[in-house]
């Protein structure tokens, strides 16, 4: 069963950084976290955003527009490269 929150240790493991680096991200505000007792917990979605696995709708739209623009401008070149 997946929970909505992860510990700092688990978030650090997912991001492949040390726990110390994770705490620095939390303290600097780069990673939103909530204090529960003596520990911090981080929303799983925030960790996934940091890894790039989870895109916001604005990010997704920006990527789609860039792909469409590239396809319009370089469509013929892409076709030729695909044949090689």
N, C-alpha and C positions, 0 to 999 in steps of 0.2 A: 504494500500500500504506500503510495507516494503522498507525502505531506506537502503543504503549501510553503513551508519554511525549511531552511537548512541551517545547520550550525556553521560557525565560522570555520571549523576544521573541514567540514564537507565542502563548503564554498571554496576554500583555498585549494582543496584537492581537485575540484572540478576545473578551476581556473589555472591549475598548475603553478601556484605561487605558494610561498610560505605563509604560515598563520600570522607571522609578524607583518608581512606585506598586506595581508587581508585586514588586519587591525588598522594599519596606516590608511588604507583606502576608506575604511569606515570613519576614522577620526577626521580625515580630510573632506568627507562628504561625497567622495567619488562613488561609494557603495552605500546605498541606503540600508539601514539596519535598525532593529528595535531591540531595546534592552529588556530582557526577561530575567528577573532576579539578578544574578551576577554575570549572566551570559548575554551575548548578542545573537539574534536570529535574523536571517536574511530571507526575503521572499525568493522562492525558487525562480520565478520569472525574471527577477532582477539579475540573478546569477546567469541565467540563460541569455539575457540581453548582453551582458558583459562578454560572454563567449562568442556572441554573434549568431547563436543558434536560433534566437527568437527576434524577429524583426517587427517593428511597429508598423502600422498601416502607412504612416508617412514615409518611412524608410522604404517599404515595399513599393509604394507609388513612385518614389524618386528613382528607384532602380528600374522599374518598368518603363518609365519615360526615357531614361538613358538608353535602354536597350532598343526601344522603338526608334529613337533618334539615330542611333548607330546603324540600325537596319536600313533606315531610309537613306542615310548618307553613303553607307558602304556595302549595301546589299549585294551588288554585283561582285565586288571584291570578295566578300564572304563566300559567295557561290563558287568562285574560281578557286579559292583556297580549299574549299571542301572537296573539290575534285582531285586535288594533288595528294 
